[in-house]
Amino acid sequence: AIIIIVVLCVITYLYLYKDESLVSKHYINYMAIPENDGVFTWLPDFFPHVAVDISIYTNVEDDYFFLIFP
C-alpha cells in the first residue's frame, strides 16, 4: 500500500510540476521506440522487451530519468 501511495505522489508531482527542461515521451510498446531516439541510452539492459504503454520522463540537465510501464 505504501508503494502505491509513493508512486501516486510521484505521478501527481510530475503531472502538476511543469519543468521546462523535462521531456516526456510515450510509446505503445518497446518496439515503438525509435533506435535513433536516444531513449535506449537511458534504458537498463534488463528492461523487458515485452513492456507496453511506456512513459518516459527525462531531464538531461539534472541527470533525471523516470520510467513508467505496467
MMTF fields as JSON, N, C-alpha, C and O atoms, coordinates in Angstrom:
{
  "mmtfVersion": "1.0.0",
  "mmtfProducer": "UNKNOWN",
  "numBonds": 279,
  "numAtoms": 280,
  "numGroups": 70,
  "numChains": 1,
  "numModels": 1,
  "chainsPerModel": [1],
  "groupsPerChain": [70],
  "chainIdList": ["A"],
  "bondAtomList": [4, 2, 8, 6, 12, 10, 16, 14, 20, 18, 24, 22, 28, 26, 32, 30, 36, 34, 40, 38, 44, 42, 48, 46, 52, 50, 56, 54, 60, 58, 64, 62, 68, 66, 72, 70, 76, 74, 80, 78, 84, 82, 88, 86, 92, 90, 96, 94, 100, 98, 104, 102, 108, 106, 112, 110, 116, 114, 120, 118, 124, 122, 128, 126, 132, 130, 136, 134, 140, 138, 144, 142, 148, 146, 152, 150, 156, 154, 160, 158, 164, 162, 168, 166, 172, 170, 176, 174, 180, 178, 184, 182, 188, 186, 192, 190, 196, 194, 200, 198, 204, 202, 208, 206, 212, 210, 216, 214, 220, 218, 224, 222, 228, 226, 232, 230, 236, 234, 240, 238, 244, 242, 248, 246, 252, 250, 256, 254, 260, 258, 264, 262, 268, 266, 272, 270, 276, 274],
  "bondOrderList": [1, 1, 1, 1, 1, 1, 1, 1, 1, 1, 1, 1, 1, 1, 1, 1, 1, 1, 1, 1, 1, 1, 1, 1, 1, 1, 1, 1, 1, 1, 1, 1, 1, 1, 1, 1, 1, 1, 1, 1, 1, 1, 1, 1, 1, 1, 1, 1, 1, 1, 1, 1, 1, 1, 1, 1, 1, 1, 1, 1, 1, 1, 1, 1, 1, 1, 1, 1, 1],
  "groupList": [{"groupName": "ALA", "atomNameList": ["N", "CA", "C", "O"], "elementList": ["N", "C", "C", "O"], "formalChargeList": [0, 0, 0, 0], "bondAtomList": [1, 0, 2, 1, 3, 2], "bondOrderList": [1, 1, 2], "singleLetterCode": "A", "chemCompType": "L-PEPTIDE LINKING"}, {"groupName": "ILE", "atomNameList": ["N", "CA", "C", "O"], "elementList": ["N", "C", "C", "O"], "formalChargeList": [0, 0, 0, 0], "bondAtomList": [1, 0, 2, 1, 3, 2], "bondOrderList": [1, 1, 2], "singleLetterCode": "I", "chemCompType": "L-PEPTIDE LINKING"}, {"groupName": "VAL", "atomNameList": ["N", "CA", "C", "O"], "elementList": ["N", "C", "C", "O"], "formalChargeList": [0, 0, 0, 0], "bondAtomList": [1, 0, 2, 1, 3, 2], "bondOrderList": [1, 1, 2], "singleLetterCode": "V", "chemCompType": "L-PEPTIDE LINKING"}, {"groupName": "LEU", "atomNameList": ["N", "CA", "C", "O"], "elementList": ["N", "C", "C", "O"], "formalChargeList": [0, 0, 0, 0], "bondAtomList": [1, 0, 2, 1, 3, 2], "bondOrderList": [1, 1, 2], "singleLetterCode": "L", "chemCompType": "L-PEPTIDE LINKING"}, {"groupName": "CYS", "atomNameList": ["N", "CA", "C", "O"], "elementList": ["N", "C", "C", "O"], "formalChargeList": [0, 0, 0, 0], "bondAtomList": [1, 0, 2, 1, 3, 2], "bondOrderList": [1, 1, 2], "singleLetterCode": "C", "chemCompType": "L-PEPTIDE LINKING"}, {"groupName": "THR", "atomNameList": ["N", "CA", "C", "O"], "elementList": ["N", "C", "C", "O"], "formalChargeList": [0, 0, 0, 0], "bondAtomList": [1, 0, 2, 1, 3, 2], "bondOrderList": [1, 1, 2], "singleLetterCode": "T", "chemCompType": "L-PEPTIDE LINKING"}, {"groupName": "TYR", "atomNameList": ["N", "CA", "C", "O"], "elementList": ["N", "C", "C", "O"], "formalChargeList": [0, 0, 0, 0], "bondAtomList": [1, 0, 2, 1, 3, 2], "bondOrderList": [1, 1, 2], "singleLetterCode": "Y", "chemCompType": "L-PEPTIDE LINKING"}, {"groupName": "LYS", "atomNameList": ["N", "CA", "C", "O"], "elementList": ["N", "C", "C", "O"], "formalChargeList": [0, 0, 0, 0], "bondAtomList": [1, 0, 2, 1, 3, 2], "bondOrderList": [1, 1, 2], "singleLetterCode": "K", "chemCompType": "L-PEPTIDE LINKING"}, {"groupName": "ASP", "atomNameList": ["N", "CA", "C", "O"], "elementList": ["N", "C", "C", "O"], "formalChargeList": [0, 0, 0, 0], "bondAtomList": [1, 0, 2, 1, 3, 2], "bondOrderList": [1, 1, 2], "singleLetterCode": "D", "chemCompType": "L-PEPTIDE LINKING"}, {"groupName": "GLU", "atomNameList": ["N", "CA", "C", "O"], "elementList": ["N", "C", "C", "O"], "formalChargeList": [0, 0, 0, 0], "bondAtomList": [1, 0, 2, 1, 3, 2], "bondOrderList": [1, 1, 2], "singleLetterCode": "E", "chemCompType": "L-PEPTIDE LINKING"}, {"groupName": "SER", "atomNameList": ["N", "CA", "C", "O"], "elementList": ["N", "C", "C", "O"], "formalChargeList": [0, 0, 0, 0], "bondAtomList": [1, 0, 2, 1, 3, 2], "bondOrderList": [1, 1, 2], "singleLetterCode": "S", "chemCompType": "L-PEPTIDE LINKING"}, {"groupName": "HIS", "atomNameList": ["N", "CA", "C", "O"], "elementList": ["N", "C", "C", "O"], "formalChargeList": [0, 0, 0, 0], "bondAtomList": [1, 0, 2, 1, 3, 2], "bondOrderList": [1, 1, 2], "singleLetterCode": "H", "chemCompType": "L-PEPTIDE LINKING"}, {"groupName": "ASN", "atomNameList": ["N", "CA", "C", "O"], "elementList": ["N", "C", "C", "O"], "formalChargeList": [0, 0, 0, 0], "bondAtomList": [1, 0, 2, 1, 3, 2], "bondOrderList": [1, 1, 2], "singleLetterCode": "N", "chemCompType": "L-PEPTIDE LINKING"}, {"groupName": "MET", "atomNameList": ["N", "CA", "C", "O"], "elementList": ["N", "C", "C", "O"], "formalChargeList": [0, 0, 0, 0], "bondAtomList": [1, 0, 2, 1, 3, 2], "bondOrderList": [1, 1, 2], "singleLetterCode": "M", "chemCompType": "L-PEPTIDE LINKING"}, {"groupName": "PRO", "atomNameList": ["N", "CA", "C", "O"], "elementList": ["N", "C", "C", "O"], "formalChargeList": [0, 0, 0, 0], "bondAtomList": [1, 0, 2, 1, 3, 2], "bondOrderList": [1, 1, 2], "singleLetterCode": "P", "chemCompType": "L-PEPTIDE LINKING"}, {"groupName": "GLY", "atomNameList": ["N", "CA", "C", "O"], "elementList": ["N", "C", "C", "O"], "formalChargeList": [0, 0, 0, 0], "bondAtomList": [1, 0, 2, 1, 3, 2], "bondOrderList": [1, 1, 2], "singleLetterCode": "G", "chemCompType": "PEPTIDE LINKING"}, {"groupName": "PHE", "atomNameList": ["N", "CA", "C", "O"], "elementList": ["N", "C", "C", "O"], "formalChargeList": [0, 0, 0, 0], "bondAtomList": [1, 0, 2, 1, 3, 2], "bondOrderList": [1, 1, 2], "singleLetterCode": "F", "chemCompType": "L-PEPTIDE LINKING"}, {"groupName": "TRP", "atomNameList": ["N", "CA", "C", "O"], "elementList": ["N", "C", "C", "O"], "formalChargeList": [0, 0, 0, 0], "bondAtomList": [1, 0, 2, 1, 3, 2], "bondOrderList": [1, 1, 2], "singleLetterCode": "W", "chemCompType": "L-PEPTIDE LINKING"}],
  "groupTypeList": [0, 1, 1, 1, 1, 2, 2, 3, 4, 2, 1, 5, 6, 3, 6, 3, 6, 7, 8, 9, 10, 3, 2, 10, 7, 11, 6, 1, 12, 6, 13, 0, 1, 14, 9, 12, 8, 15, 2, 16, 5, 17, 3, 14, 8, 16, 16, 14, 11, 2, 0, 2, 8, 1, 10, 1, 6, 5, 12, 2, 9, 8, 8, 6, 16, 16, 3, 1, 16, 14],
  "groupIdList": [1, 2, 3, 4, 5, 6, 7, 8, 9, 10, 11, 12, 13, 14, 15, 16, 17, 18, 19, 20, 21, 22, 23, 24, 25, 26, 27, 28, 29, 30, 31, 32, 33, 34, 35, 36, 37, 38, 39, 40, 41, 42, 43, 44, 45, 46, 47, 48, 49, 50, 51, 52, 53, 54, 55, 56, 57, 58, 59, 60, 61, 62, 63, 64, 65, 66, 67, 68, 69, 70],
  "secStructList": [7, 2, 2, 2, 2, 2, 2, 2, 2, 2, 2, 2, 2, 2, 2, 2, 7, 7, 7, 6, 6, 7, 3, 3, 3, 3, 3, 3, 3, 4, 4, 4, 1, 7, 6, 6, 1, 1, 4, 4, 4, 6, 1, 7, 6, 6, 7, 7, 6, 6, 7, 3, 3, 3, 3, 3, 3, 3, 3, 6, 6, 6, 6, 3, 3, 3, 3, 3, 7, 7],
  "xCoordList": [0.823, 0.0, 0.871, 0.532, 1.986, 2.873, 3.498, 3.671, 3.838, 4.431, 3.45, 3.845, 2.189, 1.166, 1.057, 0.951, 1.08, 0.991, 2.196, 2.047, 3.382, 4.596, 4.524, 4.835, 4.12, 4.002, 2.979, 3.223, 1.849, 0.827, 1.337, 1.03, 2.102, 2.679, 3.654, 3.647, 4.487, 5.444, 4.713, 5.069, 3.709, 2.939, 2.234, 2.225, 1.645, 0.985, 1.983, 1.69, 3.156, 4.195, 4.593, 4.702, 4.807, 5.186, 4.081, 4.355, 2.83, 1.71, 1.556, 1.291, 1.719, 1.487, 2.693, 2.53, 3.891, 5.1, 5.52, 5.839, 5.521, 5.871, 7.297, 7.534, 8.225, 9.632, 9.881, 9.575, 10.427, 10.65, 11.645, 11.564, 12.572, 13.575, 13.198, 13.977, 12.013, 11.546, 10.926, 10.024, 11.412, 10.897, 10.133, 10.66, 8.9, 8.114, 7.758, 7.41, 7.855, 7.534, 6.723, 6.874, 5.86, 5.024, 5.104, 5.049, 5.234, 5.319, 4.346, 4.155, 3.728, 2.745, 3.407, 2.803, 4.656, 5.405, 6.896, 7.298, 7.696, 9.152, 9.599, 10.495, 8.979, 9.365, 9.041, 9.594, 8.171, 7.794, 8.827, 8.732, 9.796, 10.837, 11.831, 12.473, 11.973, 12.918, 14.359, 14.757, 15.125, 16.508, 17.371, 18.317, 17.067, 17.88, 17.347, 17.791, 16.416, 15.764, 16.629, 16.44, 17.553, 18.373, 17.785, 18.455, 16.542, 15.9, 16.622, 16.723, 17.117, 17.796, 19.019, 19.384, 19.654, 20.818, 20.412, 21.246, 19.147, 18.655, 18.12, 18.044, 17.751, 17.148, 18.213, 19.269, 17.941, 18.892, 18.862, 17.891, 19.903, 19.99, 18.881, 18.451, 18.42, 17.406, 15.976, 15.026, 15.807, 14.46, 13.705, 14.232, 12.474, 11.736, 11.319, 10.713, 11.648, 11.324, 9.85, 9.394, 9.101, 7.668, 6.844, 5.617, 7.504, 6.806, 5.9, 6.232, 4.755, 3.795, 3.407, 3.653, 2.803, 2.318, 3.435, 3.306, 4.52, 5.732, 5.732, 5.609, 5.867, 6.004, 7.385, 7.791, 8.105, 9.471, 9.584, 9.16, 10.158, 10.38, 11.877, 12.48, 12.48, 13.915, 14.206, 13.49, 15.273, 15.801, 17.317, 17.932, 17.91, 19.341, 20.158, 21.2, 19.701, 20.45, 20.592, 21.634, 19.556, 19.581, 19.903, 19.875, 20.209, 20.504, 19.364, 19.576, 18.146, 16.933, 16.256, 16.129, 15.822, 15.137, 14.067, 14.334, 12.854, 11.75, 10.982, 10.689, 10.656, 10.028, 8.836, 8.93, 7.712, 6.513, 6.029, 5.914, 5.749, 5.083, 4.42, 4.927, 3.281, 2.574, 3.271, 2.794],
  "yCoordList": [-1.194, 0.0, 1.263, 2.262, 1.205, 2.368, 2.631, 3.783, 1.557, 1.72, 2.416, 3.283, 2.048, 2.677, 4.159, 4.985, 4.5, 5.907, 6.686, 7.804, 6.105, 6.772, 6.976, 8.061, 5.948, 6.058, 7.119, 7.92, 7.14, 8.154, 9.559, 10.499, 9.709, 11.022, 11.473, 12.637, 10.559, 10.902, 11.268, 12.247, 10.506, 10.801, 12.142, 12.931, 12.409, 13.698, 14.838, 15.871, 14.655, 15.678, 15.931, 17.082, 14.872, 15.029, 15.699, 16.465, 15.407, 16.0, 17.487, 18.29, 17.854, 19.237, 20.142, 21.328, 19.605, 20.408, 20.463, 19.434, 21.632, 21.813, 22.33, 23.538, 21.425, 21.771, 21.999, 21.135, 23.14, 23.481, 22.541, 22.326, 21.986, 21.114, 19.632, 18.764, 19.347, 17.973, 17.544, 18.204, 16.445, 15.914, 14.637, 13.734, 14.562, 13.35, 12.743, 13.445, 11.427, 10.69, 9.466, 8.914, 9.05, 7.881, 6.956, 7.405, 5.671, 4.67, 3.541, 3.179, 2.983, 1.918, 0.61, -0.189, 0.392, -0.786, -0.551, 0.488, -1.51, -1.384, -1.214, -0.421, -1.95, -1.892, -0.54, -0.215, 0.245, 1.554, 2.639, 3.744, 2.347, 3.329, 3.379, 2.371, 4.524, 4.616, 4.388, 4.856, 3.671, 3.358, 4.609, 4.635, 5.637, 6.86, 7.913, 9.061, 7.546, 8.496, 8.868, 9.939, 8.033, 8.305, 7.741, 7.711, 7.296, 6.718, 5.439, 5.141, 4.694, 3.432, 3.637, 2.732, 4.79, 5.043, 5.186, 5.015, 5.497, 5.644, 4.321, 4.153, 3.387, 2.14, 1.166, 1.029, 0.493, -0.515, -1.753, -1.971, -2.548, -3.753, -4.754, -5.504, -4.764, -5.735, -5.257, -5.91, -4.13, -3.626, -4.652, -5.12, -5.011, -6.048, -5.588, -4.529, -6.385, -6.048, -6.271, -5.913, -6.852, -7.064, -5.966, -6.053, -4.949, -3.86, -3.099, -2.917, -2.661, -1.885, -0.634, -0.537, 0.316, 1.556, 2.222, 2.417, 2.561, 3.067, 4.591, 5.211, 5.193, 6.645, 6.942, 6.372, 7.84, 8.165, 9.665, 10.461, 10.045, 11.446, 11.638, 10.93, 12.584, 12.825, 14.309, 15.164, 14.588, 15.933, 15.787, 15.441, 16.052, 15.836, 16.767, 16.366, 18.0, 18.97, 18.534, 18.755, 17.92, 17.473, 15.989, 15.447, 15.32, 13.892, 13.115, 12.335, 13.341, 12.783, 11.885, 12.254, 10.708, 9.76, 9.059, 8.549, 9.035, 8.367, 7.596, 8.128, 6.353, 5.466, 4.781, 4.279, 4.762, 4.085, 3.122, 3.489, 1.888, 0.927, -0.111, -0.428, -0.639, -1.609, -2.946, -3.853],
  "zCoordList": [0.0, 0.0, 0.0, -0.636, 0.715, 0.777, -0.584, -0.984, -1.295, -2.628, -3.561, -4.34, -3.49, -4.333, -4.011, -4.918, -2.736, -2.33, -2.843, -3.335, -2.733, -3.215, -4.722, -5.215, -5.456, -6.917, -7.287, -8.189, -6.614, -6.899, -6.593, -7.326, -5.535, -5.211, -6.293, -6.691, -6.765, -7.825, -9.105, -9.76, -9.468, -10.677, -10.544, -11.489, -9.388, -9.16, -9.262, -9.862, -8.681, -8.76, -10.212, -10.635, -10.967, -12.371, -13.177, -14.1, -12.826, -13.547, -13.222, -14.116, -11.968, -11.553, -11.769, -12.057, -11.635, -11.761, -13.221, -13.816, -13.789, -15.195, -15.307, -15.283, -15.426, -15.597, -17.082, -17.904, -17.425, -18.825, -19.499, -20.709, -18.744, -19.343, -19.242, -19.637, -18.716, -18.606, -19.93, -20.445, -20.471, -21.729, -21.42, -20.77, -21.883, -21.67, -23.023, -23.972, -23.079, -24.298, -23.918, -22.828, -24.835, -24.591, -25.803, -26.948, -25.535, -26.597, -26.293, -25.132, -27.334, -27.121, -26.693, -25.978, -27.134, -26.712, -26.941, -27.466, -26.548, -26.652, -28.1, -28.389, -28.999, -30.414, -31.048, -32.099, -30.447, -30.996, -30.69, -31.225, -29.851, -29.525, -30.683, -30.978, -31.345, -32.469, -32.002, -30.935, -32.808, -32.433, -32.324, -31.536, -33.092, -33.088, -32.121, -32.157, -31.268, -30.36, -29.161, -28.586, -28.777, -27.605, -26.327, -25.295, -26.384, -25.202, -24.783, -23.593, -25.749, -25.439, -24.551, -23.8, -24.617, -23.763, -22.299, -21.41, -22.036, -20.662, -20.102, -18.885, -20.974, -20.516, -20.014, -20.631, -18.901, -18.412, -19.311, -20.035, -19.267, -20.098, -19.786, -20.663, -18.541, -18.132, -18.391, -17.959, -19.087, -19.365, -20.21, -21.218, -19.814, -20.548, -21.95, -22.115, -22.933, -24.321, -24.635, -25.721, -23.71, -23.906, -23.22, -23.173, -22.696, -21.995, -22.961, -24.133, -22.451, -23.239, -22.462, -21.259, -23.153, -22.534, -21.718, -20.509, -22.396, -21.755, -21.754, -22.811, -20.593, -20.466, -19.906, -18.893, -20.573, -20.182, -19.954, -20.791, -18.819, -18.479, -18.261, -17.454, -18.97, -18.833, -18.679, -19.202, -17.951, -17.821, -17.845, -16.836, -18.993, -19.177, -18.289, -17.77, -18.109, -17.309, -15.856, -15.237, -15.315, -13.921, -13.794, -12.689, -14.911, -14.934, -14.283, -13.355, -14.788, -14.212, -15.235, -16.402, -14.8, -15.671, -14.86, -13.772, -15.393, -14.72, -15.772, -16.843, -15.481, -16.448, -15.805, -14.685, -16.516, -16.018, -17.095, -18.264, -16.688, -17.561, -16.666, -15.59, -17.116, -16.255, -16.178, -15.496]
}
